[in-house]
Amino acid sequence: MKGFVEVVMRWWQLPDQFHSFSRYLEDRGFLTSCRALVGGTALWMGLVLLSARFSDVGPQGTFWRAVNLMVIVLCVGAALIWWLFPPTPLWSYTFVVGSDVAIAAAAATDSEPMGRLIACVVFASIGGYIAFFHNPKLQVGHLVFASIVTVLSGWTLLFGPAADVGLGLAKIAVVMATIIVIPVVSQMVLAVLGSDATTSDIDPLTGLLNRRGLSRRVKDLMGPPVTEADAVLVVVIDLDRFKTINDVYGHDVGDSTILRTALRIRLWTTKAALTARVGGDEFVVVERVPVSVIARLEGQIRSAMDGATDDPPTSASIGMAVRTAPRHPGESVDEAFAELFRVADSVMYEAKREGGNQVRASLV
């Protein structure tokens, strides 16, 4: 029981997964296919509702037929948006809320109780979508709404003129199990697996990104157009004589030195910066900054990284590469980052050859 409670608590504390899961799909080349699938599902639902207009137990009367038509239009519109425009968190949330309302409206247009209950099964697909892309709070809100709509859809089976309480309870229970159990279990499993996947991108000692995590995330940061007001800055930091610290004082002191360095880096980076430990004593920071702040930032970095009063004293050789020009035609984000990293690494080694404890910068 305790283990189950821990899983539930871990699930409840999950952050929104839209960016992380979208990036996961994009890294593996599945994002376009996923957009096509979600858009195709929305269009398919619209076609199902269109066919219901020609059924004897479909929407009856001017009002309900108008509601049916409105939901069909929404389905087609949602499909086109998924196919034509890159998804955003706002659109994704709008899609979830709009889908829930559309499913409820579609169920209400069916003149037969069993048809209304069958329509409610579609709530499970939205729950599955939330399980992959969003957070448990949204999932709970969705499930509460879906449960209320399901009970109301089967109301006449329980209390109508031709009520069959046993049948009504059984059908409602089956639908409720479908729309609740599948999404919740999926999201709990993803909470466990997703945590493991996330930690594979993290350096266990410092909590910073590792080389793999940096590689996965740098595309998002470097993707927008580069200008002098929004330049890309890559900083390579290498501790001076770190091997001597390890050899003389031991690995525990070496680990403490690495941790202090990671904390110092956080003093001058923004929340949007990508900070990674890519080697034993080598760190990389990737950030978007205006060119006008580079000189001031250079001083901040030099001051923050000063470990002269540490025991043992430490210093670092630091290389900075700044890019203000857009990518060349045909140049990928990976290629642009590789060039920036190469330049920053090169000027870092210049600083190290000149005695270390220095900052060198280069404009790319």
C-alpha positions, 0 to 999 in steps of 0.5 A, spaced: 500 500 500 505 504 501 508 503 494 502 505 491 501 511 495 508 513 493 507 512 486 500 516 486 504 522 490 510 521 484 504 522 479 501 528 482 507 532 482 509 531 475 510 537 471 507 539 465 510 534 459 508 538 453 515 541 452 519 535 454 515 530 450 514 534 444 522 534 444 522 527 445 518 526 439 522 531 435 528 528 437 526 521 434 523 524 428 516 522 430 513 529 432 510 530 425 507 523 425 504 525 431 501 531 429 498 527 423 495 522 427 492 527 432 489 531 427 486 525 423 483 523 429 479 529 430 477 529 422 475 522 423 470 524 429 468 529 425 466 524 419 463 520 425 458 525 427 457 527 420 454 520 419 450 520 425 446 526 422 443 521 417 441 516 422 434 515 425 437 516 432 442 521 431 441 528 432 433 530 432 430 537 431 433 544 429 437 545 435 441 539 436 442 538 429 445 545 429 450 543 435 452 537 431 454 541 425 458 546 430 462 540 433 463 537 426 466 544 424 470 544 430 473 537 429 475 539 422 478 546 424 482 542 430 485 537 424 487 543 420 490 546 426 494 540 427 496 539 420 498 546 418 501 549 425 506 547 430 503 545 436 504 550 442 502 549 450 496 554 449 493 550 443 494 544 446 490 546 452 485 549 448 485 542 444 483 538 451 478 543 453 475 544 446 475 536 445 471 535 452 466 540 451 465 537 443 465 530 446 459 532 451 455 536 446 456 530 441 453 525 446 448 530 448 445 530 440 444 523 440 437 521 442 438 514 444 441 513 451 446 507 449 449 512 443 450 517 448 454 512 453 458 510 447 460 517 445 463 518 452 468 512 450 471 518 446 473 521 453 479 516 454 482 518 448 483 525 450 485 522 457 491 518 453 493 525 450 493 528 457 497 522 460 503 523 454 503 531 454 500 534 460 500 534 468 495 530 473 492 536 475 489 537 468 488 529 468 483 530 474 479 536 471 478 532 465 476 525 468 471 529 473 468 532 467 468 526 463 465 522 469 459 527 470 457 527 462 457 519 462 453 519 468 448 524 465 448 520 459 446 514 462 441 517 466 435 515 463 437 508 463 437 509 471 431 513 472 427 514 465 420 511 463 424 504 461 429 504 466 433 498 467 437 500 473 442 493 472 443 495 465 444 502 466 449 501 472 453 496 468 454 500 462 456 506 466 461 502 470 464 499 463 464 506 460 467 509 467 472 504 467 475 505 460 475 513 461 478 513 468 483 507 468 486 507 462 489 514 462 491 514 469 495 508 469 498 510 463 500 517 466 503 513 472 507 508 468 509 514 464 511 518 471 516 512 473 519 511 466 519 519 464 523 520 471 528 515 468 529 518 461 529 525 464 535 523 469 539 520 463 540 527 461 542 529 468 549 529 471 548 525 477 553 529 481 551 537 480 544 536 477 546 540 471 545 537 464 550 532 461 553 532 454 547 528 452 542 532 455 545 539 452 545 536 445 537 534 446 535 541 448 540 546 445 536 546 438 530 549 442 534 555 445 538 556 438 532 555 434 529 562 434 533 567 429 539 570 431 540 578 432 545 582 435 539 584 440 538 576 441 545 573 440 547 566 442 552 565 447 556 559 448 561 559 454 566 553 456 569 553 463 575 548 464 578 548 471 585 549 472 590 544 475 584 540 477 587 533 476 592 536 481 587 537 486 584 530 485 591 527 486 593 531 492 587 532 496 583 526 494 576 525 490 572 527 495 575 534 495 575 534 487 567 532 487 566 538 492 570 543 488 566 540 482 559 542 486 562 549 488 563 550 481 556 548 478 553 553 484 558 559 482 556 558 474 548 558 477 550 565 480 551 568 473 546 564 468 539 565 467 533 560 468 533 560 461 540 558 460 542 551 458 548 549 463 552 542 462 557 538 465 560 535 459 567 532 462 570 531 469 572 538 470 569 542 464 562 545 463 558 549 458 553 554 458 549 556 452 544 562 453 541 568 449 543 575 450 544 581 447 551 583 445 551 589 449 551 585 455 557 581 453 562 585 456 559 586 463 557 579 463 565 577 462 566 581 468 561 577 472 563 571 470 570 572 472 568 575 479 563 569 480 568 563 478 574 566 482 575 561 487 582 564 490 579 563 497 577 556 497 580 550 500 584 548 496 584 555 491 581 554 485 581 558 478 578 556 471 580 558 464 574 560 460 572 561 453 566 565 450 563 565 443 558 569 441 554 569 434 550 575 432 548 572 425 543 568 422 545 561 420 547 560 413 542 557 408 543 549 409 546 550 416 543 546 421 542 548 428 547 542 430 552 545 425 551 552 428 552 549 435 558 545 434 562 551 430 560 555 436 563 550 441 569 549 437 570 557 437 569 557 445 573 551 446 579 554 442 579 561 446 578 557 453 585 553 451 588 560 449 586 562 456 589 556 459 596 556 455 597 563 458 596 561 465 589 560 466 584 564 471 582 568 465 576 569 460 577 570 453 571 571 448 571 571 440 565 573 436 563 568 430 
